[in-house]
Amino acid sequence: MEALMSGQVVAGDVVVIRYEGPKGGPGMREMLAPTATLMGLGLGDSVALITDGRFSGGTRGPCIGHISPEAMVGGPIALVEDGDAIRLNIPQRRLELLVGDAVLADRRANWVRPEPKIKKGWLSRYAAVVTSANTGAVCTAD
């Protein structure tokens, strides 16, 4: 939100919001605030927003959610850095991070899973047993 409100985001950019998936949220927070902000700034049709979180039925513009595997488990969205080019192919349901294989391998080798946002209580238990969004974000008995 800070980047949006400070004018750092311009037409043609892809905004990446990560660590909002089932494990990272935990849960999958609604991305209404950033999408509404993009619309209010007149960027709703010219800036894409991708996230491992979720969107409501009221979302407009190039917004892609439920990215799996999510960032909290080391999915590719965790490896994106400022300035990276991202190719979106909506008909093929494909996102491509346009950096070299060696760069990605280095980022993956140096990636450190962040500390959980919630460390006790029901949400911490949920985060420990929930599956990825692409399998329904259901809880397992493991």
N, C-alpha and C positions, 0 to 999 in steps of 0.2 A: 504494500500500500504506500509505503514511503516513496518508492521509486515512481509510482504513478502520480502521487500528489506533488512531487517536486519537479515534474516535467522531464524526468529522465527517459520516459517511454515515449517513443515517436512512431509514426506510421511505418509499418513494415517490420516492427519488432515482434518477437515472440516472448511473452511473459511466462516464466516457469514458476509455479508454486508447488513445492514438494514437501514431503514429510507430513502430508495431510491424509494419507491413505488409511486403511483399516488399522494397521499397526502403528503408524506414525502419528495419527491424529490424537489419541486413538479414536477410531470411528472415522467417518468421512464427512468432515465439515462442509457445509454448503458454501459455495464460492460466490454468493450473491454480492457481497461488498466489492470485490475487485471487478466483477463483470458490470455492475451498476456504475462504478467509477469510470470504467472504460467508456461506457455509453455516454455518461455525463460529460466526459472530456472530448466527445466527438471522435473517439478512436475505436468504437465498437465494431466497425467493419474493416478496419485497417491494421489492427493489432490482434494477433492470436494469443490465446491464453491456454496453456496446457498444465494439467495438474494430476496428481494421484488422488486428489480429493474428488468431490462430486458437484454437479450442477442441478438446479431445479428445472422444471419444464419451462420456466420463464426466461431462460438464458437465450441470448441472441448473439449472432456473430460467430467467428471462428474460435469456438471454445471446445476443448477436448479434455474430458475427465476420465476418471477410473483407470488411469494409466497403470498397467501391471507388467512386470512386478513393480511394486511401489519403491520409493526411495529408501524407506526404512529397512528394507531387506537387500539393499544394494542394487536395485533395478537401474537401468540406464539413465533414468531421470535424475538419479543421485550424482551422476558424473558430468552433468551440464555445467559449464562455467560461463560467466558473463562474456559476451562477444561471440560465442559459438553460433554458427549457422545451423538452422534446423529446417529440414525439408518436411512439409506436411503433404500427405497424399490421402485425402479423406476417402475417395472411392475405394482405395485399397486398404484403408484402415491402417496406415503405416506412418510412423514418424522416423526420420533419420537424422541422427546427430552427425553433422558433416565435419568430422575431425578424423585424422588418421588412426589406423588400428593401433599403432605404437603409442599414440597419445592416450587413447582409451585404455590400453593395457596398463599404462603408467598410472592413470587416474584410478583405475580399479585397484591396483596394487597398493595405492596410498589412501584409498577411501577408508574412513573410520566411521563406523555406525555411531550416530549421535546418541547421547543419553536420552532415555525415554522422557517425554514431557510429564507423564504421570507415573509415579513410582510405587504407589500403594493403592489399595482399594479395588473396587470392581473394574474400573477402566484399565488398571494395570493387568488384572487377570484376563480381561477381554483381549488386550493387546498381545498377550502371551499365546493365546489359542486361536485367534481369528485367522482365517485364510485370506488369500488375495481377492481383490475385487472381481477379477475375471472368473473366479469360482464361487462368487456370491457373497464373499465376506462373511462366511458362516464360521461358527466356532467348532473346533474339533475336540475330541476327548484326549488328545495327546498332552 
